[in-house]
Amino acid sequence: MPGLEVKLHKLTLKNPVLTASGTFGYGVEFDDFIDVNALGGIIVKATTSLHREGNPYPRMAETPMGMLNAVGLQNKGVDYFVENIYPKLLKYNNCVIANVSDSTVEGYVEVAEKMNRLDHIQAIELNISCPNVKEGGMAFGTSCPSASAVTRAVREVYDKTLIVKLSPNVTSIVDIALAVEEAGADAVSLINTLLGMAINAETRRPVLSTVTGGLSGPAIKPVALRMVWQVAKAVKIPVIGIGGISSATDAIEFLLAGASAVQVGTANFTDPQTTVKIIAGIEDYLRRHKIAEVKELTGGLLL
């Protein structure tokens, strides 16, 4: 049997397949469809310091080869997570990762501190695509100074594995990756959604209440693959690939580009069994190509 285990900093994953935050709920929503423990890990939906209602409806729209979303990080806040959600996650024996989001550095720090006390949360994924309210709404992840500042502040209070999720809506994602690595990130995940919009030609109005939203799904895969390849060549920390992954072939392409693991997102909405099918497909690929361990694929692109 080929070896599927991979290492991400201090984390040991039974296989390289994770779920993308916001597309898999808290895992329990998928218990009726798959054995969630079969996955390398789950990244639960975003948690912020305070309760957030999210954006007004409509906030999701289907597009050719993908979808737009502007949910707005709806959640009941970190204290609710600790008291009500965390106990439900204790049944999972794979890697449980919390996505941490906020609109101020202080908010990120508060959530990270509280997550640090939860033994069963083995890592956090810092979502720096959030708008920084103290800097006029510019996302933390769109400049090196702000990305570095929030990463460094969280690093000071969080002593487990710190993953930083990078925004593709930047001039150079490599520069951002290097900045968060220098500030203390243990790994980076990329890419988050691309900024897009949809218009209803009959009504002449935007489809989303927020006008613009985040584009995900197969349409963004070539962009994500290119960015993963660029970042993996530049940083010394592990890279987790995200963006349009819906098959084992997609996942393998990201591994060859330099990713140590992958996240499956939008595909979970169309087929809730996508993740376990990808794991089986990777195992079949390794067997057919007589590759002993999946980690041998990372960075294996032939040029």
C-alpha positions as CSV (number, residue, x, y, z in Angstrom):
1,M,0.0,0.0,0.0
2,P,1.4,3.4,-0.9
3,G,2.1,5.7,2.0
4,L,-0.3,8.7,2.1
5,E,1.0,10.4,5.3
6,V,2.4,13.9,5.1
7,K,3.9,16.3,7.5
8,L,3.0,20.0,7.8
9,H,5.3,21.6,10.3
10,K,4.3,19.8,13.6
11,L,1.2,18.3,12.1
12,T,1.1,14.7,10.8
13,L,-1.8,14.1,8.4
14,K,-2.9,10.6,7.5
15,N,-3.2,11.9,3.9
16,P,-2.8,15.2,2.1
17,V,-6.5,16.0,1.6
18,L,-8.0,18.8,3.8
19,T,-11.3,20.7,3.5
20,A,-11.4,24.4,2.7
21,S,-12.9,26.7,5.3
22,G,-16.4,27.8,4.6
23,T,-17.2,24.8,2.4
24,F,-17.5,22.0,4.9
25,G,-19.2,23.7,7.9
26,Y,-17.9,22.2,11.1
27,G,-17.5,18.7,9.7
28,V,-20.6,17.4,11.4
29,E,-22.7,18.5,8.5
30,F,-21.0,15.8,6.3
31,D,-21.1,12.9,8.8
32,D,-24.1,11.4,6.9
33,F,-22.2,11.4,3.6
34,I,-18.6,10.3,4.4
35,D,-16.3,9.1,7.2
36,V,-14.9,12.5,8.1
37,N,-12.1,10.8,10.0
38,A,-10.9,9.4,6.7
39,L,-9.7,12.8,5.7
40,G,-6.2,14.2,6.4
41,G,-8.0,17.0,8.3
42,I,-10.8,19.5,8.4
43,I,-10.6,23.2,8.4
44,V,-13.8,24.5,10.0
45,K,-15.6,27.6,9.0
46,A,-14.3,31.0,10.0
47,T,-14.5,32.2,13.6
48,T,-14.2,35.9,14.5
49,S,-14.0,37.6,17.9
50,L,-17.6,38.8,17.9
51,H,-20.9,37.5,16.4
52,R,-21.3,38.4,12.7
53,E,-24.5,38.2,10.8
54,G,-22.7,38.3,7.4
55,N,-23.9,40.1,4.3
56,P,-27.5,40.6,3.2
57,Y,-29.0,38.1,0.7
58,P,-28.4,37.3,-2.1
59,R,-24.8,36.5,-1.3
60,M,-24.1,33.5,-3.5
61,A,-24.3,33.1,-7.3
62,E,-23.4,30.3,-9.7
63,T,-21.1,31.2,-12.5
64,P,-19.7,29.2,-15.5
65,M,-17.1,26.8,-13.9
66,G,-17.5,28.2,-10.4
67,M,-19.4,30.3,-8.0
68,L,-19.3,33.7,-6.4
69,N,-19.9,34.2,-2.7
70,A,-20.2,37.1,-0.4
71,V,-21.4,35.4,2.8
72,G,-19.3,37.8,5.0
73,L,-17.9,35.3,7.5
74,Q,-21.2,34.7,9.3
75,N,-20.6,33.0,12.6
76,K,-21.6,33.4,16.3
77,G,-18.1,34.4,17.6
78,V,-15.3,32.7,19.3
79,D,-16.9,32.3,22.7
80,Y,-19.9,30.5,21.1
81,F,-17.4,28.3,19.2
82,V,-15.6,27.3,22.4
83,E,-18.7,26.5,24.3
84,N,-20.9,24.9,21.7
85,I,-19.0,23.9,18.6
86,Y,-15.7,22.7,20.0
87,P,-17.2,19.8,22.0
88,K,-18.7,18.4,18.8
89,L,-15.2,18.3,17.2
90,L,-13.7,16.1,19.8
91,K,-15.0,12.9,18.1
92,Y,-12.7,13.5,15.1
93,N,-9.3,11.8,15.3
94,N,-7.8,13.5,12.3
95,C,-6.3,17.0,12.2
96,V,-8.8,19.7,13.2
97,I,-7.9,23.2,12.2
98,A,-9.7,26.5,13.0
99,N,-9.9,29.3,10.5
100,V,-9.4,32.6,12.3
101,S,-10.7,35.8,10.8
102,D,-11.4,39.4,12.0
103,S,-11.3,43.1,11.0
104,T,-8.7,44.2,13.5
105,V,-5.4,42.9,14.7
106,E,-6.7,42.9,18.2
107,G,-9.6,40.7,17.1
108,Y,-7.3,38.2,15.4
109,V,-5.2,38.0,18.6
110,E,-8.2,37.4,20.8
111,V,-9.5,34.5,18.7
112,A,-6.0,33.0,18.4
113,E,-5.5,33.2,22.2
114,K,-8.7,31.3,22.9
115,M,-8.0,28.7,20.2
116,N,-4.6,28.2,21.7
117,R,-6.2,26.8,24.9
118,L,-8.2,24.1,23.0
119,D,-6.1,20.9,22.9
120,H,-8.1,19.3,20.1
121,I,-7.5,22.3,17.7
122,Q,-4.0,21.4,16.4
123,A,-3.5,24.5,14.2
124,I,-5.1,27.7,13.0
125,E,-5.4,29.1,9.5
126,L,-5.2,32.8,9.5
127,N,-7.5,34.4,6.9
128,I,-5.8,37.6,6.0
129,S,-8.2,38.4,3.2
130,C,-10.4,40.2,5.7
131,P,-10.8,44.0,5.3
132,N,-8.8,46.0,7.9
133,V,-11.3,48.5,9.3
134,K,-8.5,50.6,10.8
135,E,-6.8,51.0,7.4
136,G,-9.8,52.1,5.4
137,G,-11.1,48.6,4.5
138,M,-8.0,47.3,2.7
139,A,-7.6,43.6,3.2
140,F,-4.7,42.6,5.6
141,G,-3.3,40.3,3.0
142,T,-2.9,42.9,0.2
143,S,0.3,44.5,1.5
144,C,3.4,43.1,3.0
145,P,3.4,45.4,6.1
146,S,-0.2,44.6,7.1
147,A,0.2,40.9,6.4
148,S,3.4,40.8,8.4
149,A,1.9,42.8,11.3
150,V,-1.1,40.5,11.8
151,T,0.9,37.4,11.5
152,R,3.5,38.6,14.0
153,A,0.9,39.6,16.5
154,V,-0.8,36.2,16.3
155,R,2.5,34.4,16.5
156,E,3.2,36.0,19.8
157,V,0.1,34.5,21.4
158,Y,-0.2,31.2,19.5
159,D,2.3,28.4,20.0
160,K,0.9,25.6,17.8
161,T,1.0,25.4,14.0
162,L,0.2,28.7,12.3
163,I,-1.0,28.6,8.7
164,V,-1.6,31.8,6.9
165,K,-4.1,31.8,4.0
166,L,-3.0,34.1,1.2
167,S,-5.2,36.3,-1.0
168,P,-4.6,36.2,-4.8
169,N,-5.8,39.7,-5.2
170,V,-2.3,41.2,-5.0
171,T,0.5,42.3,-7.3
172,S,2.9,39.7,-6.0
173,I,1.7,36.8,-3.9
174,V,5.4,35.7,-3.5
175,D,6.2,38.9,-1.7
176,I,3.3,38.4,0.7
177,A,4.3,34.8,1.3
178,L,7.8,35.8,2.2
179,A,6.6,38.5,4.5
180,V,4.4,36.1,6.5
181,E,7.1,33.5,6.6
182,E,9.5,36.0,8.1
183,A,6.8,37.1,10.6
184,G,6.5,33.5,11.9
185,A,4.1,31.6,9.8
186,D,4.7,27.8,9.9
187,A,2.9,27.2,6.5
188,V,0.9,29.1,3.9
189,S,-2.3,28.1,2.2
190,L,-3.3,29.5,-1.2
191,I,-5.3,30.7,-2.9
192,N,-8.3,32.4,-1.3
193,T,-11.0,33.5,-3.7
194,L,-10.5,35.9,-6.6
195,L,-12.5,39.1,-6.7
196,G,-15.3,38.9,-9.2
197,M,-18.9,40.0,-9.9
198,A,-22.0,39.0,-11.8
199,I,-24.7,41.1,-13.4
200,N,-28.3,40.2,-14.3
201,A,-28.7,41.7,-17.8
202,E,-32.5,41.7,-17.6
203,T,-32.8,43.7,-14.4
204,R,-29.5,45.6,-15.1
205,R,-28.6,45.0,-11.5
206,P,-25.7,43.1,-9.7
207,V,-26.6,39.6,-8.7
208,L,-24.9,39.8,-5.3
209,S,-26.1,42.3,-2.7
210,T,-22.5,43.4,-2.2
211,V,-21.9,43.8,-6.0
212,T,-18.6,41.9,-5.9
213,G,-17.7,38.6,-4.3
214,G,-15.2,35.8,-4.2
215,L,-14.9,33.6,-7.2
216,S,-14.0,29.9,-6.5
217,G,-14.3,26.6,-8.3
218,P,-12.6,25.1,-11.4
219,A,-12.4,28.5,-13.2
220,I,-9.7,29.6,-10.8
221,K,-7.5,26.5,-10.9
222,P,-4.9,27.6,-13.5
223,V,-4.3,30.8,-11.5
224,A,-4.1,28.9,-8.2
225,L,-1.7,26.4,-9.7
226,R,0.6,29.1,-11.0
227,M,0.7,30.9,-7.7
228,V,1.3,27.7,-5.7
229,W,4.2,26.9,-8.0
230,Q,5.7,30.4,-7.6
231,V,5.3,30.5,-3.8
232,A,6.6,26.9,-3.3
233,K,9.9,27.9,-5.0
234,A,10.3,31.0,-2.9
235,V,9.5,29.9,0.7
236,K,11.0,27.3,3.0
237,I,7.8,26.5,4.8
238,P,5.1,24.0,3.6
239,V,2.5,25.2,1.1
240,I,-1.1,24.0,1.0
241,G,-2.8,24.3,-2.4
242,I,-6.3,25.5,-2.9
243,G,-8.4,26.4,-5.9
244,G,-10.7,24.5,-8.1
245,I,-9.7,21.0,-6.9
246,S,-12.4,18.5,-7.7
247,S,-10.5,15.3,-8.7
248,A,-7.5,13.3,-7.7
249,T,-5.8,14.6,-10.9
250,D,-6.3,18.2,-9.8
251,A,-4.8,17.4,-6.4
252,I,-1.8,15.7,-7.9
253,E,-1.1,18.7,-10.1
254,F,-1.0,20.9,-7.0
255,L,1.4,18.5,-5.3
256,L,3.7,18.4,-8.3
257,A,3.6,22.2,-8.4
258,G,5.1,22.2,-4.8
259,A,2.1,21.8,-2.4
260,S,2.5,19.4,0.5
261,A,-1.2,19.1,0.9
262,V,-4.4,20.4,-0.7
263,Q,-7.8,21.7,0.3
264,V,-11.1,20.8,-1.4
265,G,-13.6,23.6,-1.3
266,T,-16.4,24.4,-3.8
267,A,-16.5,20.8,-5.1
268,N,-18.0,19.8,-1.7
269,F,-21.2,21.6,-2.7
270,T,-21.7,19.5,-5.8
271,D,-20.6,16.2,-4.5
272,P,-20.1,15.8,-0.7
273,Q,-18.0,12.7,-1.3
274,T,-15.4,14.5,-3.4
275,T,-12.8,14.4,-0.7
276,V,-12.8,10.6,-0.1
277,K,-12.9,10.0,-3.9
278,I,-9.7,12.2,-4.2
279,I,-8.0,10.2,-1.5
280,A,-8.8,7.0,-3.3
281,G,-7.7,8.5,-6.6
282,I,-4.3,9.6,-5.2
283,E,-3.7,6.1,-3.8
284,D,-4.5,4.6,-7.2
285,Y,-2.1,7.0,-8.9
286,L,0.7,6.1,-6.6
287,R,0.1,2.5,-7.1
288,R,0.0,2.8,-10.9
289,H,3.2,4.9,-11.0
290,K,4.9,2.6,-8.5
291,I,5.5,5.6,-6.1
292,A,6.0,4.5,-2.5
293,E,4.9,7.7,-0.7
294,V,2.7,10.6,-1.6
295,K,5.3,13.1,-0.3
296,E,7.6,12.1,-3.2
297,L,5.1,14.0,-5.5
298,T,5.7,17.4,-3.8
299,G,7.6,19.6,-6.1
300,G,8.0,16.8,-8.6
301,L,7.2,18.9,-11.7
302,L,9.5,18.1,-14.6
303,L,10.8,21.1,-16.4
